[in-house]
Amino acid sequence: MIDIAAPNPHALGVMILILVALVMFSREKIPLETTALVVLIALALGFTWFPYQTDTGVLSATEFFTGFGHKALIAVCALMIVGTGLIRTGALEPVGRFLASMWGRWPKISLLLTLIITGALSAFINNTPIVVLLLPLLLGVAMRTGTSPSKTLLPMGFASIIGGMSTTIGTSTNLLVVNVAADLGITAFDMFDFALPALIGGAVAVLYLWLIAPRIIPERQAPIEAEVSRLYTAQLRLSYNSPFVGRTLAYLIEKSGGDLKVEKIQRGGGVFVTPFPDVVLRADDRITTTDTQPNLHEYARVLGAILHSGIHAVDAEHPLSADGMQIAEVAITPASRLVNVKIGNARLQSRYSLRLLAFHRFEGSQPREAQGLDEVILRSGDVLLVQSSPENFAELKRGAELLVLDGSGVLPKTKKAPIALATMMGVVMLAAFDFLPFSLPIEIAALLGVLVLIVTRCLSWREAINALSSQVILIIVSSLAMGAALMKTGGADYLAQLFLVITFGASPTFVLAGVMLLMALLTNVVSNNAAAVIGTPIAIGIAQRLGLPAEPFILAVLFGANLSFATPMAYQTNLLVMNAGGYKFSDFMKVGIPLMIILWIVLTTVLVMAYGL
């Protein structure tokens, strides 16, 4: 049995603060940025009022703010900008076009390809822009094939998380774990050092997402119900074989049930005929009317007419427009300025040229009925039904704040795409291949990539700044501060000893599995970055006390903190996928918990075999 001494007052205070922070991180009503700021201020005030003496002197409160200049944060921010450059320039658009062409012919194989490509891209690019790129594509496929998007969106979202586990730059969590371990004297991990166990686990996970997950995911309706009453202005063009050619307008209105409201009749090259009841209709006449979408399609069927919106026949490529405008659904992304802003204060019209028609939030988190729409506080993943011009929607698709879910458009081609793609490849090569004479640390390589994108005008400074997330920045800084406080006060060593007391007599395999499972459970209810930074020094302490190599325990923390599948709040892309596919909370548990268990078993087994535990 292991005897452990009680923690000192400072370590105890830090552990209590961390516990409070984890509870706050799990509360939906408290913005993550607020919790992160509270943690930073609490640590600074606590160690200012109650100084802590270390072996090298008094622990300065300002040390908790060094995270703002930490190389892990610099790398994360720079990679966010580089990833945004790929999306803004359309560098990944050929991937989208390839997948779109495949879905029409081989849907089953296309799902597998989508999962593999998503995972491969996410190994090097932040998975949020990857999901933002693929969501409209998969929604468009579902719309054209008449199938439910729920069978494909959730597997795609999970594949992006799995792919991110395979390299040091795949997720911010990976970068934090690797850098915190290096700060604590553990040999630094190179970019592909843990790619093999991640690939083995990823292969098993992809098979599950391809063959099993679609069978257990229920078909879900679109997030905003189609029954929402919206009036559209459209034209009914009489075909040559219409039974109403040669009949009067009064007869046509009578046969349509008397509900058809004719506003004008266009005949020939721009000639308009006054819609008097006795007007005789001709083939190719265009009758302008305004009604709901179901009624317009019913009129077209009854009258033998072709429904037009503007100059185009209405189809998936040319949707109905209301007053010359287009209707679409947009989702709030984690990087949006609208997060934590009331709808009444969002200035959708002046800021984005959007007219709000309806609002949707995933089941179980809807606003109170008594709450007015203007008082609803927007969150990442919320879906808005809005009206705007097609040109404005095209511009929104090039931005990072709102994800257009209509699936009818693609990113424009640009001559800057090869530059952005070459820049990303250059960043990876400079950071990955240490044998090159000009290799660079990832944070420097990524910053160099940002400079290239700015100088070549692939991105403007405004676009680069908008690519950053204040939420991610504050969470990383506060997590680094908590990890440093836990380590320097001896709290990490105490928790490592406590874990060994609980698992006393267990084999190293069991202890390793316990560390990974603990991280997996924690990451599904709190910030995965916080869980990773707090867990890393504890895992190192456990390994050192067992006399075992620290690397497998560090990787257990890294992999466990990435198993964010069981809840929609566990990862920022989960909320985007949830709203786009109309999923329920229970869908994540049905699909995510088995996936989490599968990866936990496979990754633990691979680590045990690789390190001979």
C-alpha positions as CSV (number, residue, x, y, z in Angstrom):
1,M,0.0,0.0,0.0
2,I,1.3,3.5,-0.9
3,D,1.3,6.1,1.8
4,I,0.7,9.7,0.6
5,A,1.0,12.9,2.5
6,A,-1.7,15.5,2.5
7,P,-1.4,18.3,-0.1
8,N,-0.1,21.7,1.0
9,P,-2.7,24.5,1.2
10,H,-1.7,26.0,-2.1
11,A,-2.0,22.7,-3.9
12,L,-5.3,22.0,-2.2
13,G,-6.6,25.5,-3.3
14,V,-5.5,24.9,-6.9
15,M,-7.2,21.5,-7.0
16,I,-10.4,23.1,-5.6
17,L,-10.2,25.8,-8.3
18,I,-9.7,23.2,-11.0
19,L,-12.7,21.3,-9.8
20,V,-14.8,24.4,-9.8
21,A,-13.5,25.3,-13.3
22,L,-14.4,21.9,-14.7
23,V,-17.9,22.2,-13.3
24,M,-18.2,25.7,-14.9
25,F,-16.8,24.4,-18.2
26,S,-19.6,21.8,-18.3
27,R,-22.4,24.4,-17.8
28,E,-23.9,25.5,-21.1
29,K,-25.2,28.7,-19.7
30,I,-21.7,29.9,-18.8
31,P,-19.5,31.0,-21.8
32,L,-16.3,29.1,-21.9
33,E,-14.4,32.3,-22.2
34,T,-15.9,33.6,-19.0
35,T,-14.8,30.5,-17.1
36,A,-11.3,30.7,-18.5
37,L,-11.0,34.4,-17.5
38,V,-12.3,33.6,-14.0
39,V,-9.6,30.9,-13.6
40,L,-6.8,33.3,-14.7
41,I,-7.9,36.0,-12.3
42,A,-8.4,33.6,-9.5
43,L,-4.9,32.2,-9.9
44,A,-3.4,35.6,-10.2
45,L,-5.2,37.0,-7.1
46,G,-4.6,33.9,-5.0
47,F,-0.9,33.7,-5.5
48,T,-0.6,37.5,-5.1
49,W,-2.4,37.5,-1.8
50,F,-1.0,34.2,-0.6
51,P,2.6,33.9,-2.0
52,Y,4.0,30.4,-2.6
53,Q,7.6,29.6,-2.0
54,T,9.2,27.2,-4.5
55,D,12.8,25.9,-4.6
56,T,13.8,28.7,-6.9
57,G,11.9,31.5,-5.2
58,V,8.4,33.0,-4.8
59,L,6.0,31.8,-7.6
60,S,5.0,35.0,-9.4
61,A,1.4,35.5,-10.3
62,T,2.4,36.9,-13.7
63,E,3.7,33.4,-14.6
64,F,0.1,32.3,-15.1
65,F,-0.2,34.8,-18.0
66,T,2.8,33.4,-19.9
67,G,0.4,31.2,-21.8
68,F,-0.4,34.1,-24.1
69,G,3.1,33.8,-25.5
70,H,3.4,30.0,-25.2
71,K,4.6,28.3,-28.4
72,A,1.7,25.9,-28.3
73,L,-0.8,28.8,-28.5
74,I,1.2,30.5,-31.2
75,A,1.2,27.3,-33.3
76,V,-2.6,26.7,-32.8
77,C,-3.4,30.3,-33.8
78,A,-1.1,30.3,-36.8
79,L,-2.5,26.9,-38.0
80,M,-6.1,28.2,-37.7
81,I,-5.2,31.0,-40.1
82,V,-3.4,28.7,-42.5
83,G,-6.4,26.4,-42.5
84,T,-8.7,29.3,-43.2
85,G,-6.6,30.3,-46.1
86,L,-7.2,26.9,-47.7
87,I,-11.0,27.3,-47.4
88,R,-11.1,31.0,-48.5
89,T,-9.1,30.4,-51.6
90,G,-11.1,27.2,-52.5
91,A,-7.9,25.1,-52.4
92,L,-9.9,22.1,-51.1
93,E,-12.7,22.6,-53.6
94,P,-11.4,19.9,-56.0
95,V,-11.9,17.4,-53.1
96,G,-15.5,18.5,-52.7
97,R,-16.2,18.2,-56.5
98,F,-14.6,14.8,-56.6
99,L,-16.8,13.5,-53.7
100,A,-19.9,15.1,-55.1
101,S,-19.4,13.3,-58.4
102,M,-18.8,10.0,-56.6
103,W,-21.9,10.2,-54.5
104,G,-24.2,10.1,-57.5
105,R,-22.8,6.8,-58.7
106,W,-21.5,4.8,-55.7
107,P,-23.1,6.2,-52.5
108,K,-21.8,3.4,-50.2
109,I,-18.2,3.6,-51.5
110,S,-18.5,7.4,-51.5
111,L,-19.3,7.4,-47.7
112,L,-16.1,5.4,-47.1
113,L,-14.1,7.8,-49.3
114,T,-15.6,10.8,-47.4
115,L,-14.6,9.3,-44.1
116,I,-11.0,8.6,-45.3
117,I,-10.5,11.9,-46.9
118,T,-12.0,13.8,-44.0
119,G,-9.7,12.0,-41.6
120,A,-6.6,12.5,-43.8
121,L,-7.3,16.3,-44.1
122,S,-8.0,16.6,-40.4
123,A,-4.5,15.2,-39.6
124,F,-3.0,18.5,-40.9
125,I,-5.8,21.0,-40.9
126,N,-8.1,22.2,-38.0
127,N,-11.2,20.0,-38.4
128,T,-13.7,22.9,-38.1
129,P,-13.0,24.3,-41.7
130,I,-13.0,20.7,-43.0
131,V,-16.5,20.1,-41.5
132,V,-17.6,23.6,-42.8
133,L,-16.5,22.6,-46.3
134,L,-18.2,19.1,-46.3
135,L,-21.5,19.9,-44.6
136,P,-23.0,21.8,-47.5
137,L,-21.7,19.2,-49.9
138,L,-23.4,16.3,-48.0
139,L,-26.5,18.3,-47.5
140,G,-26.7,18.9,-51.2
141,V,-26.2,15.2,-51.9
142,A,-29.1,14.4,-49.5
143,M,-31.3,17.0,-51.2
144,R,-30.6,15.6,-54.7
145,T,-31.1,12.0,-53.7
146,G,-34.1,12.5,-51.4
147,T,-32.3,10.8,-48.5
148,S,-31.8,11.9,-44.9
149,P,-28.4,13.6,-44.3
150,S,-28.4,12.2,-40.8
151,K,-26.8,8.9,-42.1
152,T,-23.7,10.7,-43.3
153,L,-23.1,13.9,-41.3
154,L,-22.4,12.3,-37.9
155,P,-19.9,9.8,-39.3
156,M,-18.2,12.5,-41.2
157,G,-17.9,14.7,-38.1
158,F,-16.5,11.9,-36.0
159,A,-14.0,11.0,-38.8
160,S,-12.6,14.5,-38.6
161,I,-12.0,14.1,-34.9
162,I,-10.3,10.7,-35.4
163,G,-8.1,12.1,-38.1
164,G,-6.9,14.9,-35.9
165,M,-5.4,12.4,-33.4
166,S,-2.7,11.2,-35.8
167,T,-0.2,14.1,-35.8
168,T,1.0,16.7,-33.4
169,I,-0.7,19.5,-35.4
170,G,-4.0,17.6,-35.9
171,T,-5.7,19.3,-33.0
172,S,-5.0,22.0,-30.5
173,T,-5.2,19.3,-27.8
174,N,-2.3,17.4,-29.4
175,L,-0.1,20.5,-29.5
176,L,-0.9,21.3,-25.9
177,V,-0.1,17.8,-24.6
178,V,3.1,17.5,-26.6
179,N,4.3,21.0,-25.6
180,V,3.4,20.6,-21.9
181,A,5.3,17.2,-21.8
182,A,8.3,18.9,-23.4
183,D,8.2,21.7,-20.8
184,L,8.3,19.0,-18.1
185,G,11.5,17.5,-19.6
186,I,10.0,14.6,-21.6
187,T,11.5,14.0,-25.0
188,A,9.5,16.0,-27.6
189,F,7.3,14.1,-29.9
190,D,7.9,14.7,-33.7
191,M,4.9,15.2,-36.0
192,F,4.3,11.5,-36.9
193,D,5.6,9.8,-33.7
194,F,2.2,8.5,-32.7
195,A,0.7,8.2,-36.2
196,L,0.9,4.4,-36.3
197,P,-1.3,3.7,-33.2
198,A,-3.7,6.5,-34.4
199,L,-3.9,4.9,-37.9
200,I,-4.6,1.5,-36.4
201,G,-7.3,2.8,-34.2
202,G,-8.6,5.1,-37.0
203,A,-8.9,2.1,-39.4
204,V,-11.1,0.2,-36.9
205,A,-13.1,3.3,-36.2
206,V,-13.7,4.1,-39.9
207,L,-15.0,0.6,-40.5
208,Y,-17.5,1.1,-37.6
209,L,-18.6,4.5,-39.0
210,W,-19.0,3.1,-42.5
211,L,-20.7,-0.3,-41.8
212,I,-22.4,0.0,-38.4
213,A,-23.1,3.7,-37.5
214,P,-25.4,4.4,-40.5
215,R,-27.6,1.5,-39.4
216,I,-28.1,2.7,-35.9
217,I,-28.5,6.4,-36.7
218,P,-32.3,7.2,-37.0
219,E,-33.5,9.2,-39.9
220,R,-34.0,12.8,-38.8
221,Q,-35.9,15.7,-40.2
222,A,-34.3,19.0,-41.3
223,P,-33.6,21.2,-38.3
224,I,-36.1,23.9,-39.4
225,E,-39.4,22.3,-40.3
226,A,-40.6,22.7,-43.9
227,E,-44.0,23.7,-42.6
228,V,-42.7,27.2,-41.7
229,S,-45.1,29.5,-43.7
230,R,-43.0,31.6,-46.1
231,L,-44.3,33.4,-49.2
232,Y,-42.3,33.1,-52.4
233,T,-42.7,35.1,-55.6
234,A,-42.4,32.9,-58.7
235,Q,-43.7,32.4,-62.2
236,L,-45.9,29.7,-63.7
237,R,-45.0,29.2,-67.4
238,L,-47.8,27.5,-69.4
239,S,-46.5,24.7,-71.4
240,Y,-47.7,24.1,-75.0
241,N,-49.7,21.0,-73.9
242,S,-51.3,22.8,-70.9
243,P,-55.1,22.3,-70.9
244,F,-55.5,26.0,-70.1
245,V,-54.0,27.3,-73.4
246,G,-56.8,29.1,-75.2
247,R,-58.8,29.4,-72.0
248,T,-59.6,32.6,-70.0
249,L,-57.8,33.6,-66.9
250,A,-61.1,33.4,-64.9
251,Y,-61.4,29.7,-66.0
252,L,-57.8,29.0,-64.8
253,I,-58.4,30.7,-61.4
254,E,-61.6,28.7,-61.0
255,K,-60.0,25.4,-61.8
256,S,-57.1,26.1,-59.4
257,G,-59.6,26.3,-56.5
258,G,-59.9,30.1,-56.5
259,D,-56.8,30.5,-54.4
260,L,-54.4,31.6,-57.2
261,K,-53.6,35.3,-56.9
262,V,-52.4,36.5,-60.3
263,E,-50.2,39.6,-60.1
264,K,-49.2,39.9,-63.7
265,I,-48.9,38.0,-67.0
266,Q,-45.7,38.2,-69.1
267,R,-46.1,37.4,-72.8
268,G,-43.3,37.3,-75.3
269,G,-40.3,39.5,-75.1
270,G,-41.0,41.5,-72.0
271,V,-44.6,42.4,-72.9
272,F,-47.0,42.4,-69.9
273,V,-50.7,41.8,-70.2
274,T,-53.1,43.2,-67.6
275,P,-54.6,40.2,-65.7
276,F,-58.3,40.8,-66.5
277,P,-60.6,37.8,-66.0
278,D,-61.4,37.6,-69.7
279,V,-57.8,37.5,-70.9
280,V,-57.2,34.5,-73.1
281,L,-54.1,32.6,-72.1
282,R,-51.4,31.5,-74.6
283,A,-48.6,28.9,-74.5
284,D,-45.4,30.2,-72.9
285,D,-47.3,32.9,-70.9
286,R,-45.7,33.5,-67.6
287,I,-48.1,34.1,-64.7
288,T,-46.5,35.8,-61.7
289,T,-47.9,34.9,-58.3
290,T,-46.9,34.9,-54.6
291,D,-47.7,32.0,-52.3
292,T,-46.2,29.3,-50.1
293,Q,-43.8,26.7,-51.6
294,P,-46.3,23.8,-51.4
295,N,-49.1,25.8,-53.0
296,L,-46.8,27.0,-55.9
297,H,-45.8,23.4,-56.7
298,E,-49.5,22.4,-56.6
299,Y,-50.5,25.1,-59.0
300,A,-47.8,24.0,-61.4
301,R,-49.1,20.4,-61.3
302,V,-52.7,21.4,-61.8
303,L,-52.1,23.9,-64.5
304,G,-49.6,21.9,-66.5
305,A,-47.1,24.7,-66.0
306,I,-43.4,25.0,-65.3
307,L,-42.5,26.7,-62.1
308,H,-39.8,29.4,-62.4
309,S,-37.9,31.6,-60.0
310,G,-36.5,34.5,-61.9
311,I,-35.2,33.2,-65.3
312,H,-34.6,29.7,-64.1
313,A,-36.9,26.7,-63.7
314,V,-37.1,25.8,-60.0
315,D,-34.8,23.0,-59.0
316,A,-32.0,22.2,-56.5
317,E,-29.6,24.6,-58.3
318,H,-32.1,27.4,-58.5
319,P,-34.4,27.6,-55.4
320,L,-37.4,29.7,-55.0
321,S,-36.8,33.3,-54.1
322,A,-38.9,35.6,-51.9
323,D,-39.1,39.1,-53.3
324,G,-36.1,38.4,-55.5
325,M,-34.2,37.1,-52.5
326,Q,-33.1,33.6,-51.6
327,I,-34.0,31.6,-48.4
328,A,-31.3,29.6,-46.7
329,E,-30.3,28.1,-43.4
330,V,-27.1,29.3,-41.8
331,A,-25.3,27.9,-38.7
332,I,-23.4,29.9,-36.2
333,T,-19.7,28.7,-36.2
334,P,-17.4,28.7,-33.1
335,A,-15.5,31.5,-34.7
336,S,-18.5,33.8,-35.2
337,R,-18.8,37.2,-33.4
338,L,-22.5,36.2,-32.8
339,V,-21.7,33.6,-30.2
340,N,-23.0,34.7,-26.8
341,V,-24.8,37.7,-28.4
342,K,-28.6,38.2,-28.1
343,I,-30.5,38.0,-31.4
344,G,-31.9,41.5,-30.7
345,N,-28.3,42.8,-30.5
346,A,-26.9,40.7,-33.4
347,R,-27.5,43.4,-36.1
348,L,-28.0,40.6,-38.7
349,Q,-29.4,43.1,-41.3
350,S,-26.7,45.8,-41.0
351,R,-23.8,43.5,-40.4
352,Y,-24.5,40.5,-42.7
353,S,-27.5,41.8,-44.8
354,L,-29.6,39.0,-43.5
355,R,-33.3,39.0,-42.6
356,L,-34.1,36.5,-39.9
357,L,-37.1,34.3,-40.5
358,A,-36.8,31.5,-37.9
359,F,-34.5,30.1,-35.3
360,H,-33.6,26.5,-34.3
361,R,-31.5,25.0,-31.5
362,F,-31.0,21.3,-30.9
363,E,-33.5,19.4,-28.8
364,G,-33.1,19.7,-25.1
365,S,-31.6,23.1,-25.2
366,Q,-34.3,25.2,-26.8
367,P,-35.0,28.7,-25.3
368,R,-37.8,29.0,-22.8
369,E,-41.2,29.5,-24.5
370,A,-41.8,32.7,-22.6
371,Q,-38.5,34.1,-23.9
372,G,-38.8,36.5,-26.8
373,L,-36.7,35.7,-29.9
374,D,-34.8,39.0,-29.4
375,E,-33.7,37.8,-26.0
376,V,-32.3,34.5,-27.1
377,I,-28.5,34.3,-26.7
378,L,-26.9,32.7,-29.7
379,R,-24.6,29.7,-29.4
380,S,-22.2,27.9,-31.6
381,G,-24.2,25.5,-33.7
382,D,-27.5,27.4,-33.6
383,V,-29.3,27.4,-37.0
384,L,-31.0,30.5,-38.4
385,L,-33.4,30.6,-41.3
386,V,-32.6,33.8,-43.2
387,Q,-33.3,35.7,-46.4
388,S,-30.8,37.5,-48.5
389,S,-29.4,37.9,-52.0
390,P,-27.7,35.0,-53.7
391,E,-24.6,37.2,-54.0
392,N,-24.5,37.8,-50.2
393,F,-24.9,34.0,-49.5
394,A,-21.9,33.4,-51.8
395,E,-19.9,35.9,-49.8
396,L,-21.0,34.3,-46.5
397,K,-19.7,30.9,-47.8
398,R,-16.2,32.4,-48.1
399,G,-16.3,33.6,-44.5
400,A,-15.7,31.8,-41.3
401,E,-18.6,33.1,-39.1
402,L,-21.7,31.6,-40.7
403,L,-22.0,28.2,-42.3
404,V,-24.6,28.3,-45.2
405,L,-26.5,25.0,-45.1
406,D,-28.5,25.2,-48.3
407,G,-26.1,23.0,-50.2
408,S,-26.8,24.7,-53.5
409,G,-23.6,26.5,-54.0
410,V,-19.9,25.9,-54.0
411,L,-16.9,28.1,-53.2
412,P,-15.7,30.1,-56.2
413,K,-12.5,29.1,-58.0
414,T,-9.5,31.3,-57.3
415,K,-6.0,31.7,-58.7
416,K,-4.7,31.9,-55.1
417,A,-5.6,28.2,-54.3
418,P,-2.3,26.7,-55.4
419,I,-0.4,29.2,-53.3
420,A,-2.5,28.4,-50.2
421,L,-2.1,24.6,-50.8
422,A,1.6,24.9,-51.3
423,T,1.9,27.0,-48.2
424,M,0.2,24.4,-46.1
425,M,2.4,21.6,-47.6
426,G,5.4,23.7,-46.9
427,V,4.5,24.2,-43.2
428,V,4.0,20.5,-42.8
429,M,7.3,19.7,-44.5
430,L,9.3,22.3,-42.5
431,A,7.9,21.0,-39.2
432,A,7.8,17.3,-39.9
433,F,11.2,16.5,-41.5
434,D,13.9,17.2,-38.9
435,F,16.6,15.8,-41.3
436,L,16.1,18.8,-43.6
437,P,18.8,21.5,-43.1
438,F,16.1,24.2,-43.1
439,S,13.6,22.4,-40.8
440,L,11.7,24.6,-38.3
441,P,9.7,24.2,-35.1
442,I,6.0,24.0,-35.9
443,E,5.2,27.4,-34.4
444,I,7.8,29.2,-36.5
445,A,6.8,27.2,-39.7
446,A,3.1,28.0,-39.2
447,L,3.8,31.8,-38.6
448,L,5.9,31.8,-41.8
449,G,2.9,30.2,-43.6
450,V,0.7,33.0,-42.3
451,L,3.1,35.6,-43.6
452,V,3.1,34.0,-47.0
453,L,-0.7,34.0,-47.2
454,I,-0.8,37.7,-46.2
455,V,1.9,38.8,-48.6
456,T,0.4,36.9,-51.5
457,R,-3.0,38.2,-50.6
458,C,-4.6,34.8,-50.2
459,L,-5.9,36.3,-47.0
460,S,-6.4,39.9,-45.8
461,W,-5.5,40.9,-42.3
462,R,-9.1,41.1,-41.4
463,E,-9.7,37.6,-42.6
464,A,-6.7,36.3,-40.7
465,I,-7.9,38.0,-37.5
466,N,-11.4,36.6,-38.0
467,A,-10.0,33.1,-38.3
468,L,-8.9,33.3,-34.6
469,S,-11.2,32.2,-31.8
470,S,-11.1,34.1,-28.6
471,Q,-12.7,31.0,-26.9
472,V,-9.8,28.7,-28.0
473,I,-7.2,31.3,-27.0
474,L,-8.6,31.9,-23.5
475,I,-9.2,28.2,-22.8
476,I,-5.6,27.3,-23.8
477,V,-4.1,30.1,-21.7
478,S,-6.2,29.2,-18.7
479,S,-5.5,25.5,-19.1
480,L,-1.8,26.1,-19.3
481,A,-2.1,28.3,-16.1
482,M,-4.0,25.5,-14.3
483,G,-1.4,22.9,-15.4
484,A,1.5,25.1,-14.2
485,A,-0.1,25.8,-10.8
486,L,-0.9,22.1,-10.3
487,M,2.7,21.1,-11.2
488,K,4.6,23.8,-9.2
489,T,2.5,23.4,-6.0
490,G,2.9,19.6,-6.0
491,G,-0.8,19.0,-6.8
492,A,0.0,16.9,-9.8
493,D,2.3,14.7,-7.8
494,Y,-0.4,14.3,-5.1
495,L,-3.1,13.3,-7.7
496,A,-0.7,10.9,-9.3
497,Q,-0.1,9.2,-6.0
498,L,-3.9,9.2,-5.3
499,F,-4.5,7.5,-8.6
500,L,-1.9,4.8,-7.8
501,V,-3.5,4.2,-4.4
502,I,-6.9,3.7,-6.1
503,T,-5.3,1.3,-8.6
504,F,-2.9,-0.3,-6.2
505,G,-1.9,-3.8,-7.3
506,A,-3.2,-3.3,-10.8
507,S,-1.0,-4.1,-13.8
508,P,0.5,-1.3,-15.9
509,T,-1.9,-2.2,-18.7
510,F,-4.9,-1.5,-16.3
511,V,-3.3,1.7,-15.1
512,L,-2.7,2.9,-18.6
513,A,-6.3,2.0,-19.6
514,G,-7.6,3.8,-16.5
515,V,-5.8,7.0,-17.5
516,M,-7.1,7.0,-21.0
517,L,-10.7,6.2,-19.9
518,L,-10.6,9.0,-17.3
519,M,-9.5,11.5,-19.9
520,A,-12.2,10.2,-22.3
521,L,-15.0,10.6,-19.7
522,L,-13.7,14.1,-18.7
523,T,-13.4,15.4,-22.3
524,N,-17.0,14.7,-23.0
525,V,-18.3,17.0,-20.3
526,V,-15.6,19.7,-20.1
527,S,-13.1,21.4,-22.4
528,N,-10.8,18.8,-24.0
529,N,-7.9,21.3,-23.9
530,A,-8.3,21.8,-20.1
531,A,-8.6,18.0,-19.5
532,A,-5.4,17.4,-21.6
533,V,-3.3,20.0,-19.9
534,I,-4.3,19.0,-16.4
535,G,-4.0,15.3,-17.2
536,T,-0.5,15.5,-18.8
537,P,1.5,16.2,-15.6
538,I,-0.5,13.7,-13.6
539,A,0.1,11.0,-16.2
540,I,3.9,11.8,-16.1
541,G,3.8,11.5,-12.3
542,I,2.1,8.1,-12.5
543,A,4.7,6.8,-15.0
544,Q,7.6,8.0,-12.9
545,R,6.3,6.5,-9.7
546,L,5.8,3.2,-11.5
547,G,9.2,3.3,-13.0
548,L,7.8,3.1,-16.5
549,P,8.4,5.2,-19.6
550,A,6.3,8.4,-19.6
551,E,5.5,8.3,-23.4
552,P,2.6,5.8,-23.4
553,F,0.9,7.6,-20.5
554,I,1.3,10.9,-22.2
555,L,-0.3,9.4,-25.4
556,A,-3.0,7.9,-23.2
557,V,-3.9,11.4,-22.2
558,L,-3.6,12.7,-25.8
559,F,-5.8,10.0,-27.2
560,G,-8.3,10.0,-24.3
561,A,-8.8,13.8,-24.6
562,N,-9.6,13.4,-28.3
563,L,-12.4,10.8,-27.7
564,S,-15.1,13.5,-27.8
565,F,-17.9,11.4,-29.3
566,A,-20.5,10.8,-26.5
567,T,-22.1,14.3,-26.3
568,P,-22.7,17.1,-28.7
569,M,-21.0,19.6,-26.4
570,A,-17.7,17.6,-26.3
571,Y,-16.3,19.1,-29.5
572,Q,-17.2,22.3,-31.4
573,T,-17.8,20.5,-34.7
574,N,-20.3,18.2,-32.9
575,L,-22.8,21.1,-32.5
576,L,-22.5,22.1,-36.2
577,V,-23.1,18.5,-37.3
578,M,-26.0,18.1,-34.8
579,N,-28.0,21.1,-36.1
580,A,-27.3,20.4,-39.7
581,G,-28.4,16.8,-39.5
582,G,-31.3,17.4,-37.0
583,Y,-29.8,15.0,-34.5
584,K,-30.9,14.5,-30.9
585,F,-28.6,14.2,-27.9
586,S,-29.3,10.5,-27.7
587,D,-28.0,10.0,-31.2
588,F,-24.5,11.0,-30.1
589,M,-24.7,8.6,-27.2
590,K,-25.9,5.7,-29.4
591,V,-23.1,6.1,-32.0
592,G,-20.5,7.9,-29.9
593,I,-20.3,5.7,-26.8
594,P,-19.6,2.4,-28.7
595,L,-17.0,4.3,-30.8
596,M,-15.3,5.7,-27.7
597,I,-15.2,2.2,-26.2
598,I,-13.8,0.7,-29.4
599,L,-11.0,3.3,-29.7
600,W,-10.2,3.0,-26.0
601,I,-9.7,-0.7,-26.3
602,V,-7.8,-0.6,-29.5
603,L,-5.5,2.3,-28.6
604,T,-4.8,0.9,-25.1
605,T,-3.8,-2.5,-26.7
606,V,-1.6,-0.8,-29.3
607,L,0.2,1.3,-26.7
608,V,0.8,-1.7,-24.4
609,M,2.3,-3.7,-27.3
610,A,4.3,-0.8,-28.7
611,Y,6.0,0.0,-25.3
612,G,6.1,-3.5,-23.9
613,L,4.1,-2.7,-20.7
